[in-house]
Amino acid sequence: MFKFFKSVGHEMKKVTWPTAKQNRRDTTTVIVTSVLFALFLGALDWSFSTLTQMTF
């Protein structure tokens, strides 16, 4: 068990961690994309809801 955790520690030292600037950029990208998809899907939902409730 100790060997496993020692191995994990060695591997974690090899990881190239993103900078704070990269993290902010990536987080902003995810949030903006999520909001845009939510607006798009909300508009589709509203459109189909309106269309199905129309009486001809």
CHARMM internal coordinates of N, CA and C (Angstrom, degrees):
IC EDIT
DIST 1 N 1 CA 1.4464
DIST 1 CA 1 C 1.5309
ANGL 1 N 1 CA 1 C 110.47
DIST 1 C 2 N 1.3251
ANGL 1 CA 1 C 2 N 116.35
DIHE 1 N 1 CA 1 C 2 N -42.61
DIST 2 N 2 CA 1.4609
ANGL 1 C 2 N 2 CA 120.76
DIHE 1 CA 1 C 2 N 2 CA 178.89
DIST 2 CA 2 C 1.5230
ANGL 2 N 2 CA 2 C 110.71
DIHE 1 C 2 N 2 CA 2 C -62.32
DIST 2 C 3 N 1.3256
ANGL 2 CA 2 C 3 N 116.21
DIHE 2 N 2 CA 2 C 3 N -38.05
DIST 3 N 3 CA 1.4627
ANGL 2 C 3 N 3 CA 121.24
DIHE 2 CA 2 C 3 N 3 CA 179.53
DIST 3 CA 3 C 1.5318
ANGL 3 N 3 CA 3 C 110.75
DIHE 2 C 3 N 3 CA 3 C -62.15
DIST 3 C 4 N 1.3256
ANGL 3 CA 3 C 4 N 115.99
DIHE 3 N 3 CA 3 C 4 N -39.68
DIST 4 N 4 CA 1.4675
ANGL 3 C 4 N 4 CA 120.61
DIHE 3 CA 3 C 4 N 4 CA 179.33
DIST 4 CA 4 C 1.5220
ANGL 4 N 4 CA 4 C 110.53
DIHE 3 C 4 N 4 CA 4 C -61.40
DIST 4 C 5 N 1.3405
ANGL 4 CA 4 C 5 N 117.44
DIHE 4 N 4 CA 4 C 5 N -50.57
DIST 5 N 5 CA 1.4615
ANGL 4 C 5 N 5 CA 120.57
DIHE 4 CA 4 C 5 N 5 CA -178.44
DIST 5 CA 5 C 1.5240
ANGL 5 N 5 CA 5 C 112.14
DIHE 4 C 5 N 5 CA 5 C -65.38
DIST 5 C 6 N 1.3103
ANGL 5 CA 5 C 6 N 116.93
DIHE 5 N 5 CA 5 C 6 N -34.25
DIST 6 N 6 CA 1.4643
ANGL 5 C 6 N 6 CA 120.76
DIHE 5 CA 5 C 6 N 6 CA 176.09
DIST 6 CA 6 C 1.5289
ANGL 6 N 6 CA 6 C 109.54
DIHE 5 C 6 N 6 CA 6 C -64.57
DIST 6 C 7 N 1.3332
ANGL 6 CA 6 C 7 N 116.27
DIHE 6 N 6 CA 6 C 7 N -42.04
DIST 7 N 7 CA 1.4611
ANGL 6 C 7 N 7 CA 121.25
DIHE 6 CA 6 C 7 N 7 CA 177.80
DIST 7 CA 7 C 1.5264
ANGL 7 N 7 CA 7 C 111.28
DIHE 6 C 7 N 7 CA 7 C -63.73
DIST 7 C 8 N 1.3242
ANGL 7 CA 7 C 8 N 116.34
DIHE 7 N 7 CA 7 C 8 N -41.65
DIST 8 N 8 CA 1.4705
ANGL 7 C 8 N 8 CA 120.51
DIHE 7 CA 7 C 8 N 8 CA 177.81
DIST 8 CA 8 C 1.5255
ANGL 8 N 8 CA 8 C 110.17
DIHE 7 C 8 N 8 CA 8 C -61.29
DIST 8 C 9 N 1.3043
ANGL 8 CA 8 C 9 N 117.25
DIHE 8 N 8 CA 8 C 9 N -43.26
DIST 9 N 9 CA 1.4691
ANGL 8 C 9 N 9 CA 121.86
DIHE 8 CA 8 C 9 N 9 CA 178.38
DIST 9 CA 9 C 1.5208
ANGL 9 N 9 CA 9 C 111.96
DIHE 8 C 9 N 9 CA 9 C -59.09
DIST 9 C 10 N 1.3219
ANGL 9 CA 9 C 10 N 117.04
DIHE 9 N 9 CA 9 C 10 N -42.37
DIST 10 N 10 CA 1.4676
ANGL 9 C 10 N 10 CA 120.92
DIHE 9 CA 9 C 10 N 10 CA 178.86
DIST 10 CA 10 C 1.5285
ANGL 10 N 10 CA 10 C 111.10
DIHE 9 C 10 N 10 CA 10 C -65.51
DIST 10 C 11 N 1.3179
ANGL 10 CA 10 C 11 N 116.01
DIHE 10 N 10 CA 10 C 11 N -41.13
DIST 11 N 11 CA 1.4675
ANGL 10 C 11 N 11 CA 119.45
DIHE 10 CA 10 C 11 N 11 CA -179.85
DIST 11 CA 11 C 1.5260
ANGL 11 N 11 CA 11 C 111.51
DIHE 10 C 11 N 11 CA 11 C -67.75
DIST 11 C 12 N 1.3228
ANGL 11 CA 11 C 12 N 117.33
DIHE 11 N 11 CA 11 C 12 N -37.89
DIST 12 N 12 CA 1.4621
ANGL 11 C 12 N 12 CA 120.93
DIHE 11 CA 11 C 12 N 12 CA -179.61
DIST 12 CA 12 C 1.5282
ANGL 12 N 12 CA 12 C 111.66
DIHE 11 C 12 N 12 CA 12 C -64.65
DIST 12 C 13 N 1.3286
ANGL 12 CA 12 C 13 N 116.75
DIHE 12 N 12 CA 12 C 13 N -28.99
DIST 13 N 13 CA 1.4618
ANGL 12 C 13 N 13 CA 119.97
DIHE 12 CA 12 C 13 N 13 CA 177.46
DIST 13 CA 13 C 1.5246
ANGL 13 N 13 CA 13 C 111.81
DIHE 12 C 13 N 13 CA 13 C -70.24
DIST 13 C 14 N 1.3319
ANGL 13 CA 13 C 14 N 117.64
DIHE 13 N 13 CA 13 C 14 N -21.48
DIST 14 N 14 CA 1.4595
ANGL 13 C 14 N 14 CA 122.06
DIHE 13 CA 13 C 14 N 14 CA -179.58
DIST 14 CA 14 C 1.5303
ANGL 14 N 14 CA 14 C 112.68
DIHE 13 C 14 N 14 CA 14 C -83.93
DIST 14 C 15 N 1.3275
ANGL 14 CA 14 C 15 N 116.49
DIHE 14 N 14 CA 14 C 15 N -13.95
DIST 15 N 15 CA 1.4694
ANGL 14 C 15 N 15 CA 121.03
DIHE 14 CA 14 C 15 N 15 CA -175.67
DIST 15 CA 15 C 1.5194
ANGL 15 N 15 CA 15 C 109.85
DIHE 14 C 15 N 15 CA 15 C -70.39
DIST 15 C 16 N 1.3233
ANGL 15 CA 15 C 16 N 115.95
DIHE 15 N 15 CA 15 C 16 N 136.75
DIST 16 N 16 CA 1.4589
ANGL 15 C 16 N 16 CA 120.83
DIHE 15 CA 15 C 16 N 16 CA 173.35
DIST 16 CA 16 C 1.5207
ANGL 16 N 16 CA 16 C 107.63
DIHE 15 C 16 N 16 CA 16 C -93.88
DIST 16 C 17 N 1.3221
ANGL 16 CA 16 C 17 N 115.91
DIHE 16 N 16 CA 16 C 17 N 107.29
DIST 17 N 17 CA 1.4505
ANGL 16 C 17 N 17 CA 121.15
DIHE 16 CA 16 C 17 N 17 CA -176.52
DIST 17 CA 17 C 1.5252
ANGL 17 N 17 CA 17 C 109.91
DIHE 16 C 17 N 17 CA 17 C -83.23
DIST 17 C 18 N 1.3304
ANGL 17 CA 17 C 18 N 117.88
DIHE 17 N 17 CA 17 C 18 N 144.25
DIST 18 N 18 CA 1.4688
ANGL 17 C 18 N 18 CA 120.10
DIHE 17 CA 17 C 18 N 18 CA 178.90
DIST 18 CA 18 C 1.5291
ANGL 18 N 18 CA 18 C 110.74
DIHE 17 C 18 N 18 CA 18 C -70.07
DIST 18 C 19 N 1.3196
ANGL 18 CA 18 C 19 N 114.64
DIHE 18 N 18 CA 18 C 19 N 153.54
DIST 19 N 19 CA 1.4621
ANGL 18 C 19 N 19 CA 119.80
DIHE 18 CA 18 C 19 N 19 CA 177.71
DIST 19 CA 19 C 1.5284
ANGL 19 N 19 CA 19 C 109.11
DIHE 18 C 19 N 19 CA 19 C -77.90
DIST 19 C 20 N 1.3170
ANGL 19 CA 19 C 20 N 116.22
DIHE 19 N 19 CA 19 C 20 N 169.29
DIST 20 N 20 CA 1.4697
ANGL 19 C 20 N 20 CA 121.10
DIHE 19 CA 19 C 20 N 20 CA 178.49
DIST 20 CA 20 C 1.5288
ANGL 20 N 20 CA 20 C 110.03
DIHE 19 C 20 N 20 CA 20 C -62.31
DIST 20 C 21 N 1.3213
ANGL 20 CA 20 C 21 N 116.69
DIHE 20 N 20 CA 20 C 21 N -37.74
DIST 21 N 21 CA 1.4674
ANGL 20 C 21 N 21 CA 120.67
DIHE 20 CA 20 C 21 N 21 CA 179.46
DIST 21 CA 21 C 1.5288
ANGL 21 N 21 CA 21 C 110.56
DIHE 20 C 21 N 21 CA 21 C -64.40
DIST 21 C 22 N 1.3113
ANGL 21 CA 21 C 22 N 117.34
DIHE 21 N 21 CA 21 C 22 N -43.23
DIST 22 N 22 CA 1.4671
ANGL 21 C 22 N 22 CA 120.95
DIHE 21 CA 21 C 22 N 22 CA 178.25
DIST 22 CA 22 C 1.5317
ANGL 22 N 22 CA 22 C 110.51
DIHE 21 C 22 N 22 CA 22 C -64.30
DIST 22 C 23 N 1.3209
ANGL 22 CA 22 C 23 N 117.08
DIHE 22 N 22 CA 22 C 23 N -40.33
DIST 23 N 23 CA 1.4660
ANGL 22 C 23 N 23 CA 120.64
DIHE 22 CA 22 C 23 N 23 CA 178.37
DIST 23 CA 23 C 1.5204
ANGL 23 N 23 CA 23 C 111.39
DIHE 22 C 23 N 23 CA 23 C -62.29
DIST 23 C 24 N 1.3349
ANGL 23 CA 23 C 24 N 117.36
DIHE 23 N 23 CA 23 C 24 N -44.25
DIST 24 N 24 CA 1.4762
ANGL 23 C 24 N 24 CA 120.96
DIHE 23 CA 23 C 24 N 24 CA 178.52
DIST 24 CA 24 C 1.5166
ANGL 24 N 24 CA 24 C 110.68
DIHE 23 C 24 N 24 CA 24 C -62.13
DIST 24 C 25 N 1.3391
ANGL 24 CA 24 C 25 N 116.95
DIHE 24 N 24 CA 24 C 25 N -44.12
DIST 25 N 25 CA 1.4611
ANGL 24 C 25 N 25 CA 120.94
DIHE 24 CA 24 C 25 N 25 CA -179.62
DIST 25 CA 25 C 1.5239
ANGL 25 N 25 CA 25 C 111.09
DIHE 24 C 25 N 25 CA 25 C -62.38
DIST 25 C 26 N 1.3149
ANGL 25 CA 25 C 26 N 116.34
DIHE 25 N 25 CA 25 C 26 N -46.86
DIST 26 N 26 CA 1.4608
ANGL 25 C 26 N 26 CA 120.53
DIHE 25 CA 25 C 26 N 26 CA -178.51
DIST 26 CA 26 C 1.5291
ANGL 26 N 26 CA 26 C 111.51
DIHE 25 C 26 N 26 CA 26 C -66.73
DIST 26 C 27 N 1.3280
ANGL 26 CA 26 C 27 N 117.12
DIHE 26 N 26 CA 26 C 27 N -40.07
DIST 27 N 27 CA 1.4611
ANGL 26 C 27 N 27 CA 120.92
DIHE 26 CA 26 C 27 N 27 CA 178.30
DIST 27 CA 27 C 1.5254
ANGL 27 N 27 CA 27 C 110.42
DIHE 26 C 27 N 27 CA 27 C -64.66
DIST 27 C 28 N 1.3233
ANGL 27 CA 27 C 28 N 116.50
DIHE 27 N 27 CA 27 C 28 N -42.86
DIST 28 N 28 CA 1.4608
ANGL 27 C 28 N 28 CA 120.33
DIHE 27 CA 27 C 28 N 28 CA 177.81
DIST 28 CA 28 C 1.5224
ANGL 28 N 28 CA 28 C 110.71
DIHE 27 C 28 N 28 CA 28 C -61.98
DIST 28 C 29 N 1.3119
ANGL 28 CA 28 C 29 N 116.84
DIHE 28 N 28 CA 28 C 29 N -41.48
DIST 29 N 29 CA 1.4641
ANGL 28 C 29 N 29 CA 120.89
DIHE 28 CA 28 C 29 N 29 CA 178.80
DIST 29 CA 29 C 1.5251
ANGL 29 N 29 CA 29 C 110.84
DIHE 28 C 29 N 29 CA 29 C -60.63
DIST 29 C 30 N 1.3144
ANGL 29 CA 29 C 30 N 116.99
DIHE 29 N 29 CA 29 C 30 N -44.19
DIST 30 N 30 CA 1.4700
ANGL 29 C 30 N 30 CA 120.95
DIHE 29 CA 29 C 30 N 30 CA -179.58
DIST 30 CA 30 C 1.5293
ANGL 30 N 30 CA 30 C 110.64
DIHE 29 C 30 N 30 CA 30 C -65.04
DIST 30 C 31 N 1.3127
ANGL 30 CA 30 C 31 N 117.67
DIHE 30 N 30 CA 30 C 31 N -43.98
DIST 31 N 31 CA 1.4676
ANGL 30 C 31 N 31 CA 120.99
DIHE 30 CA 30 C 31 N 31 CA -178.48
DIST 31 CA 31 C 1.5213
ANGL 31 N 31 CA 31 C 110.63
DIHE 30 C 31 N 31 CA 31 C -65.52
DIST 31 C 32 N 1.3279
ANGL 31 CA 31 C 32 N 117.31
DIHE 31 N 31 CA 31 C 32 N -46.62
DIST 32 N 32 CA 1.4678
ANGL 31 C 32 N 32 CA 120.58
DIHE 31 CA 31 C 32 N 32 CA -179.49
DIST 32 CA 32 C 1.5227
ANGL 32 N 32 CA 32 C 110.68
DIHE 31 C 32 N 32 CA 32 C -62.85
DIST 32 C 33 N 1.3200
ANGL 32 CA 32 C 33 N 117.14
DIHE 32 N 32 CA 32 C 33 N -44.34
DIST 33 N 33 CA 1.4645
ANGL 32 C 33 N 33 CA 120.99
DIHE 32 CA 32 C 33 N 33 CA 178.79
DIST 33 CA 33 C 1.5236
ANGL 33 N 33 CA 33 C 110.88
DIHE 32 C 33 N 33 CA 33 C -61.63
DIST 33 C 34 N 1.3266
ANGL 33 CA 33 C 34 N 117.19
DIHE 33 N 33 CA 33 C 34 N -42.04
DIST 34 N 34 CA 1.4646
ANGL 33 C 34 N 34 CA 120.89
DIHE 33 CA 33 C 34 N 34 CA 179.00
DIST 34 CA 34 C 1.5202
ANGL 34 N 34 CA 34 C 111.66
DIHE 33 C 34 N 34 CA 34 C -63.11
DIST 34 C 35 N 1.3130
ANGL 34 CA 34 C 35 N 116.91
DIHE 34 N 34 CA 34 C 35 N -42.93
DIST 35 N 35 CA 1.4725
ANGL 34 C 35 N 35 CA 120.65
DIHE 34 CA 34 C 35 N 35 CA 179.25
DIST 35 CA 35 C 1.5236
ANGL 35 N 35 CA 35 C 110.44
DIHE 34 C 35 N 35 CA 35 C -64.94
DIST 35 C 36 N 1.3283
ANGL 35 CA 35 C 36 N 117.33
DIHE 35 N 35 CA 35 C 36 N -42.98
DIST 36 N 36 CA 1.4628
ANGL 35 C 36 N 36 CA 120.15
DIHE 35 CA 35 C 36 N 36 CA 179.77
DIST 36 CA 36 C 1.5305
ANGL 36 N 36 CA 36 C 111.44
DIHE 35 C 36 N 36 CA 36 C -63.07
DIST 36 C 37 N 1.3220
ANGL 36 CA 36 C 37 N 117.66
DIHE 36 N 36 CA 36 C 37 N -43.13
DIST 37 N 37 CA 1.4618
ANGL 36 C 37 N 37 CA 120.51
DIHE 36 CA 36 C 37 N 37 CA 177.65
DIST 37 CA 37 C 1.5272
ANGL 37 N 37 CA 37 C 110.84
DIHE 36 C 37 N 37 CA 37 C -64.70
DIST 37 C 38 N 1.3321
ANGL 37 CA 37 C 38 N 117.14
DIHE 37 N 37 CA 37 C 38 N -39.65
DIST 38 N 38 CA 1.4631
ANGL 37 C 38 N 38 CA 120.63
DIHE 37 CA 37 C 38 N 38 CA 178.67
DIST 38 CA 38 C 1.5312
ANGL 38 N 38 CA 38 C 110.39
DIHE 37 C 38 N 38 CA 38 C -62.45
DIST 38 C 39 N 1.3311
ANGL 38 CA 38 C 39 N 116.87
DIHE 38 N 38 CA 38 C 39 N -43.31
DIST 39 N 39 CA 1.4693
ANGL 38 C 39 N 39 CA 120.26
DIHE 38 CA 38 C 39 N 39 CA 177.91
DIST 39 CA 39 C 1.5235
ANGL 39 N 39 CA 39 C 111.11
DIHE 38 C 39 N 39 CA 39 C -64.33
DIST 39 C 40 N 1.3205
ANGL 39 CA 39 C 40 N 116.72
DIHE 39 N 39 CA 39 C 40 N -43.13
DIST 40 N 40 CA 1.4611
ANGL 39 C 40 N 40 CA 121.12
DIHE 39 CA 39 C 40 N 40 CA 179.72
DIST 40 CA 40 C 1.5286
ANGL 40 N 40 CA 40 C 111.06
DIHE 39 C 40 N 40 CA 40 C -62.75
DIST 40 C 41 N 1.3281
ANGL 40 CA 40 C 41 N 116.56
DIHE 40 N 40 CA 40 C 41 N -48.64
DIST 41 N 41 CA 1.4654
ANGL 40 C 41 N 41 CA 119.83
DIHE 40 CA 40 C 41 N 41 CA -179.47
DIST 41 CA 41 C 1.5292
ANGL 41 N 41 CA 41 C 111.20
DIHE 40 C 41 N 41 CA 41 C -67.53
DIST 41 C 42 N 1.3171
ANGL 41 CA 41 C 42 N 117.37
DIHE 41 N 41 CA 41 C 42 N -35.09
DIST 42 N 42 CA 1.4672
ANGL 41 C 42 N 42 CA 120.91
DIHE 41 CA 41 C 42 N 42 CA 175.59
DIST 42 CA 42 C 1.5129
ANGL 42 N 42 CA 42 C 111.21
DIHE 41 C 42 N 42 CA 42 C -63.46
DIST 42 C 43 N 1.3334
ANGL 42 CA 42 C 43 N 116.77
DIHE 42 N 42 CA 42 C 43 N -41.15
DIST 43 N 43 CA 1.4679
ANGL 42 C 43 N 43 CA 120.76
DIHE 42 CA 42 C 43 N 43 CA 178.01
DIST 43 CA 43 C 1.5308
ANGL 43 N 43 CA 43 C 110.62
DIHE 42 C 43 N 43 CA 43 C -65.58
DIST 43 C 44 N 1.3301
ANGL 43 CA 43 C 44 N 117.29
DIHE 43 N 43 CA 43 C 44 N -41.53
DIST 44 N 44 CA 1.4642
ANGL 43 C 44 N 44 CA 119.92
DIHE 43 CA 43 C 44 N 44 CA 176.31
DIST 44 CA 44 C 1.5209
ANGL 44 N 44 CA 44 C 111.18
DIHE 43 C 44 N 44 CA 44 C -62.01
DIST 44 C 45 N 1.3130
ANGL 44 CA 44 C 45 N 116.94
DIHE 44 N 44 CA 44 C 45 N -44.47
DIST 45 N 45 CA 1.4581
ANGL 44 C 45 N 45 CA 121.56
DIHE 44 CA 44 C 45 N 45 CA 179.76
DIST 45 CA 45 C 1.5274
ANGL 45 N 45 CA 45 C 110.29
DIHE 44 C 45 N 45 CA 45 C -60.95
DIST 45 C 46 N 1.3201
ANGL 45 CA 45 C 46 N 116.94
DIHE 45 N 45 CA 45 C 46 N -46.42
DIST 46 N 46 CA 1.4634
ANGL 45 C 46 N 46 CA 121.30
DIHE 45 CA 45 C 46 N 46 CA 179.64
DIST 46 CA 46 C 1.5292
ANGL 46 N 46 CA 46 C 109.92
DIHE 45 C 46 N 46 CA 46 C -62.02
DIST 46 C 47 N 1.3395
ANGL 46 CA 46 C 47 N 117.15
DIHE 46 N 46 CA 46 C 47 N -43.52
DIST 47 N 47 CA 1.4688
ANGL 46 C 47 N 47 CA 121.17
DIHE 46 CA 46 C 47 N 47 CA -179.08
DIST 47 CA 47 C 1.5247
ANGL 47 N 47 CA 47 C 111.34
DIHE 46 C 47 N 47 CA 47 C -62.19
DIST 47 C 48 N 1.3216
ANGL 47 CA 47 C 48 N 117.02
DIHE 47 N 47 CA 47 C 48 N -49.33
DIST 48 N 48 CA 1.4694
ANGL 47 C 48 N 48 CA 119.81
DIHE 47 CA 47 C 48 N 48 CA -179.00
DIST 48 CA 48 C 1.5268
ANGL 48 N 48 CA 48 C 110.84
DIHE 47 C 48 N 48 CA 48 C -66.82
DIST 48 C 49 N 1.3133
ANGL 48 CA 48 C 49 N 117.19
DIHE 48 N 48 CA 48 C 49 N -36.32
DIST 49 N 49 CA 1.4525
ANGL 48 C 49 N 49 CA 120.84
DIHE 48 CA 48 C 49 N 49 CA 177.89
DIST 49 CA 49 C 1.5286
ANGL 49 N 49 CA 49 C 110.33
DIHE 48 C 49 N 49 CA 49 C -62.85
DIST 49 C 50 N 1.3178
ANGL 49 CA 49 C 50 N 115.91
DIHE 49 N 49 CA 49 C 50 N -45.50
DIST 50 N 50 CA 1.4586
ANGL 49 C 50 N 50 CA 120.98
DIHE 49 CA 49 C 50 N 50 CA 179.05
DIST 50 CA 50 C 1.5303
ANGL 50 N 50 CA 50 C 110.80
DIHE 49 C 50 N 50 CA 50 C -63.98
DIST 50 C 51 N 1.3262
ANGL 50 CA 50 C 51 N 116.54
DIHE 50 N 50 CA 50 C 51 N -42.95
DIST 51 N 51 CA 1.4570
ANGL 50 C 51 N 51 CA 120.06
DIHE 50 CA 50 C 51 N 51 CA -179.31
DIST 51 CA 51 C 1.5300
ANGL 51 N 51 CA 51 C 112.10
DIHE 50 C 51 N 51 CA 51 C -64.89
DIST 51 C 52 N 1.3242
ANGL 51 CA 51 C 52 N 117.59
DIHE 51 N 51 CA 51 C 52 N -38.73
DIST 52 N 52 CA 1.4513
ANGL 51 C 52 N 52 CA 119.78
DIHE 51 CA 51 C 52 N 52 CA -178.10
DIST 52 CA 52 C 1.5190
ANGL 52 N 52 CA 52 C 112.85
DIHE 51 C 52 N 52 CA 52 C -75.37
DIST 52 C 53 N 1.3157
ANGL 52 CA 52 C 53 N 117.92
DIHE 52 N 52 CA 52 C 53 N -20.82
DIST 53 N 53 CA 1.4486
ANGL 52 C 53 N 53 CA 120.90
DIHE 52 CA 52 C 53 N 53 CA 179.42
DIST 53 CA 53 C 1.5250
ANGL 53 N 53 CA 53 C 113.53
DIHE 52 C 53 N 53 CA 53 C -90.91
DIST 53 C 54 N 1.3137
ANGL 53 CA 53 C 54 N 117.26
DIHE 53 N 53 CA 53 C 54 N -7.89
DIST 54 N 54 CA 1.4735
ANGL 53 C 54 N 54 CA 121.14
DIHE 53 CA 53 C 54 N 54 CA 178.55
DIST 54 CA 54 C 1.5258
ANGL 54 N 54 CA 54 C 109.99
DIHE 53 C 54 N 54 CA 54 C -69.69
DIST 54 C 55 N 1.2937
ANGL 54 CA 54 C 55 N 115.32
DIHE 54 N 54 CA 54 C 55 N 141.35
DIST 55 N 55 CA 1.4606
ANGL 54 C 55 N 55 CA 119.82
DIHE 54 CA 54 C 55 N 55 CA 174.03
DIST 55 CA 55 C 1.5240
ANGL 55 N 55 CA 55 C 107.88
DIHE 54 C 55 N 55 CA 55 C -111.45
DIST 55 C 56 N 1.2920
ANGL 55 CA 55 C 56 N 114.82
DIHE 55 N 55 CA 55 C 56 N 130.00
DIST 56 N 56 CA 1.4677
ANGL 55 C 56 N 56 CA 118.84
DIHE 55 CA 55 C 56 N 56 CA -177.28
DIST 56 CA 56 C 1.4866
ANGL 56 N 56 CA 56 C 111.27
DIHE 55 C 56 N 56 CA 56 C -97.48
END
COOR INIT
IC SEED 1 N 1 CA 1 C
IC BUILD
